[in-house]
Amino acid sequence: MRIKNAKDFWAGLMFIAFGLGFAIGARNYAMGTAVRMGPAYFPTMLGGVLAVLGLVIFVRSFASRFELRVPAFAFRPLLLIGGAIVLFGLLLQPLGLVLATVALIVVGAYGGHEFRWKEVVILSVIMVAVAVGVFYYGLGLPFNIWPEALS
């Protein structure tokens, strides 16, 4: 069999993996019934529906009328964006919300197809303002805004 639609192929595999992951992860909780749902009911049902939908999309990728080559998996964006999130978590306490958010935006932007400093700076300023406004002032979360040495 030949893969004729690469986007459907990868999307189907992703849906199947997430659906099975949620369904398997929910096995440790009580299922309950449809009338009295337990904590495992919703993730199991949603995971099952997602896995079935993924299977349909996956199978359809072999029968599509468009024949497309399956592209190589892009590890660089995955590593940079995932690394940016981990870096944010590591830098939040010592550097504060402002600098950790800027680091998140800059490192994550390197994971994209194009990197433009002007856009990254504008996005950083906007996201810092939103993060400080929502999390620090709006919700009152106990984050340092700036590094501990400056506070």
ZIZI-V683691 format. One record per helix or strand of 2 or more residues. SS is the DSSP state (hx for helix, st for strand). FROM is the first residue (numbers start at 0). TO is the last residue. If there is no record, write none. Layout:
SS&FROM&TO  SS&FROM&TO
This chain:
hx&5&27  hx&40&59  hx&74&108  hx&116&137
